[in-house]
Amino acid sequence: MINPKARPCDEAAIRATRAARNCTASAKPWVLLATILASSIAYIDESVVTVALPAIETDLATSVAVIQWLVNAYTLYLSAFLLTGGAAGDLFGRRRMFVTGTAIFAAASLWCGLSPNITQLILARSVQGIGAALLIPCSLAIIGATFDESERGKAIGTWAGFSAIAAAVGPLLGGWIVDHFTWRWIFLINPLLAAPTLWIALYHLPESRDAEAKGGLDWRGSLLAFIALGSLAFGLISAPVSGCWWWVCCCSWRSFGKKGTARIRCCRSACSGPEHSAPSIC
């Protein structure tokens, strides 16, 4: 289901960015246009793929368990490298990382549209997630660096409104494309939106970075987050197919005293046949 409201973490990311001094008034409309286009690419792609999953499954002759990785591969890479993408923008330049992420996302979208089999399509979706992990946080940071405190409210409202419209239009657009053309066009439209975004970013967006940012990127933490999230997703998807749940972790949170502690109870639910394919509740 599409949430038409602005995401609170997105607004917080914009407000947490310090305004740059080298941004002229003429560049501000271009900043909004570029960031709205970039966010629309990511939000439309995120929602439109779900609508096209049945058509992709039929066309590529694959199973439901495999087709789920089209969504999971994108989400895993985006979630694991999102913080790294934001940190890279602070260190190396937000416009540079924004352009890099948009170009990666567009190239991966072209790969998705031309993929001959499900393996290449999943790999291309993974690359899309990496591009989105650079594109999304840097677009938010660019808005924060461009508009000062007195103008950010209007800028956030404009960006959030158009982003919500893009997310809502995504399923309708995806269904229309699948019904009248082919599912491949849901990916091939992304480069068409990315081209003007890249042109605006290269010629009209000011460069900005965090002068106080120090140290390198936490690649080890991103890799561990990817392995942890990927392992969890793989287990949850594979368990119903294999007909066996080996470990089901039930987390019960209880507060003790003022600080509160978390107690995690892990219970094992082993099975030997399809009749025990569902986990027991702990």
C-alpha positions as CSV (number, residue, x, y, z in Angstrom):
1,M,0.0,0.0,0.0
2,I,1.3,3.5,-0.9
3,N,1.8,5.9,1.9
4,P,1.0,9.4,0.6
5,K,2.5,11.2,3.6
6,A,6.0,12.5,3.7
7,R,8.5,10.2,5.4
8,P,9.7,11.7,8.7
9,C,13.2,10.5,8.3
10,D,13.5,12.2,4.9
11,E,12.4,15.5,6.4
12,A,14.9,15.1,9.3
13,A,17.7,14.4,6.8
14,I,16.9,17.7,5.0
15,R,16.7,19.7,8.2
16,A,19.9,18.2,9.6
17,T,22.0,19.4,6.7
18,R,23.8,22.8,7.1
19,A,23.0,25.3,4.4
20,A,25.8,26.1,2.0
21,R,26.9,29.7,1.3
22,N,27.7,29.2,-2.4
23,C,24.2,28.7,-3.6
24,T,22.6,31.5,-5.6
25,A,18.8,32.2,-5.7
26,S,18.7,31.2,-9.4
27,A,19.9,27.7,-8.6
28,K,17.2,26.9,-6.1
29,P,14.4,26.1,-8.6
30,W,16.8,23.8,-10.4
31,V,17.7,22.1,-7.2
32,L,14.1,21.3,-6.5
33,L,13.4,20.1,-10.0
34,A,16.4,17.8,-10.0
35,T,15.7,16.3,-6.6
36,I,12.0,15.8,-7.4
37,L,12.9,14.0,-10.7
38,A,15.4,11.8,-8.9
39,S,13.1,11.0,-6.1
40,S,10.3,10.2,-8.6
41,I,12.6,7.8,-10.4
42,A,13.2,5.9,-7.2
43,Y,9.7,6.0,-5.8
44,I,8.0,5.0,-9.1
45,D,10.4,2.2,-9.7
46,E,9.9,0.9,-6.1
47,S,6.1,0.7,-6.5
48,V,5.8,-0.2,-10.2
49,V,7.9,-3.4,-10.0
50,T,5.4,-5.0,-7.6
51,V,2.6,-4.6,-10.1
52,A,4.7,-6.2,-12.9
53,L,5.8,-9.3,-10.9
54,P,3.2,-11.7,-12.2
55,A,4.0,-10.7,-15.8
56,I,7.7,-11.1,-15.2
57,E,7.2,-14.5,-13.6
58,T,5.2,-15.7,-16.6
59,D,7.5,-14.3,-19.2
60,L,10.8,-15.5,-17.7
61,A,9.3,-18.9,-16.6
62,T,10.4,-18.7,-13.0
63,S,8.9,-19.4,-9.5
64,V,7.3,-17.2,-6.9
65,A,10.2,-17.7,-4.5
66,V,12.7,-16.5,-7.1
67,I,10.6,-13.6,-8.3
68,Q,10.5,-12.2,-4.8
69,W,14.2,-11.5,-5.1
70,L,13.5,-8.8,-7.6
71,V,12.1,-6.7,-4.8
72,N,14.4,-8.1,-2.0
73,A,17.6,-7.6,-4.0
74,Y,16.8,-3.9,-4.5
75,T,15.7,-3.3,-1.0
76,L,18.6,-5.1,0.6
77,Y,21.3,-3.2,-1.2
78,L,19.4,0.1,-0.7
79,S,19.0,-0.5,3.1
80,A,22.6,-1.8,3.6
81,F,24.4,1.0,1.7
82,L,22.0,4.0,2.4
83,L,24.1,5.4,5.3
84,T,27.3,4.8,3.4
85,G,25.8,6.8,0.4
86,G,25.0,9.7,2.7
87,A,28.4,9.7,4.3
88,A,30.1,9.5,0.8
89,G,28.1,12.7,-0.2
90,D,29.4,14.5,2.9
91,L,33.0,13.5,2.2
92,F,33.4,13.6,-1.5
93,G,30.6,16.1,-2.6
94,R,26.9,15.7,-2.6
95,R,26.4,16.7,-6.2
96,R,29.1,14.3,-7.3
97,M,27.5,11.3,-5.5
98,F,24.1,12.4,-6.6
99,V,25.2,12.3,-10.3
100,T,27.0,9.0,-9.7
101,G,23.9,7.4,-8.1
102,T,21.6,8.7,-10.8
103,A,23.9,7.4,-13.6
104,I,24.2,4.0,-11.9
105,F,20.5,3.8,-11.4
106,A,19.8,4.7,-15.1
107,A,22.3,2.2,-16.4
108,A,21.0,-0.6,-14.2
109,S,17.5,0.2,-15.3
110,L,18.6,-0.2,-18.9
111,W,20.1,-3.5,-17.9
112,C,16.9,-4.6,-16.3
113,G,14.9,-3.8,-19.4
114,L,17.2,-5.8,-21.6
115,S,17.8,-8.8,-19.3
116,P,17.2,-12.1,-21.0
117,N,16.8,-14.2,-17.9
118,I,15.8,-13.9,-14.2
119,T,19.5,-14.1,-13.0
120,Q,20.6,-11.0,-14.9
121,L,17.4,-9.2,-13.9
122,I,18.1,-9.8,-10.2
123,L,21.7,-8.7,-10.6
124,A,20.6,-5.6,-12.3
125,R,18.1,-4.8,-9.6
126,S,20.9,-5.2,-7.0
127,V,22.9,-2.5,-8.9
128,Q,19.8,-0.4,-9.0
129,G,19.7,-0.6,-5.2
130,I,23.3,0.6,-5.0
131,G,22.5,3.6,-7.2
132,A,19.5,4.5,-5.2
133,A,21.6,4.3,-2.0
134,L,23.7,7.2,-3.4
135,L,20.8,9.0,-5.1
136,I,18.3,9.2,-2.3
137,P,20.3,10.5,0.7
138,C,22.3,13.0,-1.5
139,S,19.2,14.4,-3.0
140,L,17.8,15.1,0.5
141,A,21.1,16.6,1.6
142,I,21.3,18.9,-1.5
143,I,17.9,20.4,-0.6
144,G,19.2,21.0,3.0
145,A,22.4,22.6,1.8
146,T,20.6,24.8,-0.7
147,F,17.7,26.3,1.3
148,D,18.2,28.1,4.7
149,E,16.0,27.6,7.7
150,S,13.4,30.2,6.5
151,E,12.9,28.5,3.2
152,R,13.2,24.8,4.1
153,G,9.6,24.4,5.1
154,K,8.3,25.4,1.7
155,A,11.0,23.3,-0.1
156,I,10.3,20.2,2.0
157,G,6.6,20.6,1.3
158,T,7.1,20.9,-2.4
159,W,9.5,18.0,-2.6
160,A,7.3,15.8,-0.4
161,G,4.2,16.6,-2.3
162,F,5.6,15.7,-5.7
163,S,7.3,12.6,-4.3
164,A,4.0,11.4,-2.9
165,I,2.3,11.9,-6.2
166,A,5.0,9.9,-7.9
167,A,4.6,7.1,-5.5
168,A,0.9,7.0,-5.9
169,V,1.0,7.2,-9.7
170,G,3.6,4.3,-9.8
171,P,1.2,1.4,-9.6
172,L,-1.3,2.9,-12.1
173,L,1.5,3.6,-14.5
174,G,3.0,0.1,-14.1
175,G,-0.4,-1.6,-14.6
176,W,-1.0,0.5,-17.8
177,I,2.4,-0.3,-19.2
178,V,2.2,-4.0,-18.5
179,D,-1.3,-4.2,-20.0
180,H,-0.6,-2.2,-23.2
181,F,3.1,-2.9,-23.8
182,T,5.6,-5.1,-21.9
183,W,7.0,-5.2,-18.4
184,R,10.4,-4.3,-19.7
185,W,9.2,-0.7,-20.3
186,I,8.7,-0.1,-16.6
187,F,12.5,-0.1,-16.4
188,L,13.3,1.5,-19.7
189,I,11.4,4.7,-18.8
190,N,13.9,5.4,-16.0
191,P,16.7,6.5,-18.3
192,L,14.3,9.0,-19.9
193,L,13.7,10.6,-16.5
194,A,17.4,10.3,-15.5
195,A,18.7,12.2,-18.6
196,P,17.2,15.6,-17.7
197,T,18.1,15.0,-14.1
198,L,21.8,14.5,-14.9
199,W,21.8,17.6,-17.2
200,I,20.3,19.8,-14.5
201,A,22.7,18.4,-11.8
202,L,25.8,18.9,-14.0
203,Y,25.0,22.4,-15.1
204,H,22.8,24.0,-12.4
205,L,23.4,22.3,-9.1
206,P,26.1,23.7,-6.7
207,E,28.5,21.4,-5.1
208,S,28.5,21.1,-1.3
209,R,30.1,18.9,1.3
210,D,30.4,18.7,5.1
211,A,33.6,20.4,6.1
212,E,33.4,18.7,9.5
213,A,33.1,15.2,8.1
214,K,36.2,13.1,9.0
215,G,37.3,9.5,8.6
216,G,36.5,7.1,5.9
217,L,33.4,5.1,4.9
218,D,32.1,2.3,7.0
219,W,32.3,-0.4,4.4
220,R,32.6,-3.2,7.0
221,G,29.4,-2.1,8.7
222,S,27.6,-1.9,5.4
223,L,28.7,-5.4,4.4
224,L,27.7,-6.8,7.8
225,A,24.3,-5.1,7.4
226,F,23.9,-6.6,3.9
227,I,24.8,-10.1,5.1
228,A,22.5,-9.9,8.1
229,L,19.5,-8.6,6.2
230,G,20.1,-10.9,3.2
231,S,20.4,-14.0,5.5
232,L,17.1,-13.1,7.2
233,A,15.3,-12.6,3.9
234,F,16.7,-15.8,2.5
235,G,15.6,-17.8,5.5
236,L,12.1,-16.3,5.5
237,I,11.6,-16.9,1.8
238,S,13.1,-20.4,1.7
239,A,11.4,-21.8,4.7
240,P,7.9,-22.1,3.3
241,V,9.3,-23.5,0.0
242,S,11.5,-26.2,1.6
243,G,8.7,-27.1,4.1
244,C,10.9,-26.8,7.1
245,W,11.4,-24.0,9.7
246,W,14.6,-24.7,11.6
247,W,14.8,-21.7,13.8
248,V,12.2,-19.2,14.7
249,C,13.3,-16.3,16.8
250,C,10.7,-14.6,18.9
251,C,11.6,-11.4,20.5
252,S,9.8,-10.3,23.6
253,W,10.8,-6.8,24.8
254,R,10.3,-6.1,28.5
255,S,11.4,-3.0,30.4
256,F,13.3,-3.3,33.7
257,G,14.0,-0.2,35.7
258,K,14.7,3.1,34.1
259,K,16.9,2.1,31.2
260,G,15.1,-1.0,30.1
261,T,16.6,-4.1,28.7
262,A,15.6,-6.4,25.8
263,R,15.2,-10.1,26.3
264,I,15.3,-12.3,23.2
265,R,13.9,-15.8,23.4
266,C,14.8,-18.1,20.6
267,C,12.8,-21.2,20.2
268,R,13.4,-24.0,17.7
269,S,10.7,-25.4,15.7
270,A,11.9,-28.4,13.7
271,C,9.8,-30.3,11.2
272,S,10.0,-33.3,9.0
273,G,7.2,-32.7,6.4
274,P,5.0,-30.1,4.7
275,E,2.4,-30.5,7.4
276,H,4.7,-28.7,9.8
277,S,5.8,-26.0,7.4
278,A,4.5,-23.1,9.5
279,P,6.4,-22.0,12.7
280,S,5.0,-22.3,16.1
281,I,4.4,-19.2,18.1
282,C,6.6,-18.8,21.1
